[in-house]
Amino acid sequence: MSSSSQVITEYGKQNIFARETPPQLVENYTSYPKEAEKTNGRWAMIGMISLLGAYVTTGQIIPGIF
């Protein structure tokens, strides 16, 4: 009586990573590098502004550490 939701390996152990999601293929992949570069730049700007805000409000570079 084995359950269909469990997958047992060849060594008799239960595989906790039994279900693997199938890969998804994206047809229009041409604009990905340009969009990724914009996103990384925006996150970097947000990080610099938050670092500056933390320094102005607390006087420390990383509050609680330095």
C-alpha positions, 0 to 999 in steps of 0.5 A: 500500500504505497501512496501515489504522492510519495516517491521512494528512491532506489535506497528505500528513502522517501524523496521529499523533492518528488514533484519537479516543475516543468521548465517554461520556455519563453518565446520572446526572450529578446528584450530580457537583458535590457529589462534586467539591466533597467531593473538592476539599476533601479534596485541599486538606486533604491539601495543608495537612497536607503543607505543615505537615509539611514546615514542621515537619520542615525549617523551610522553607515549601517545602523546597529553594526558600525 
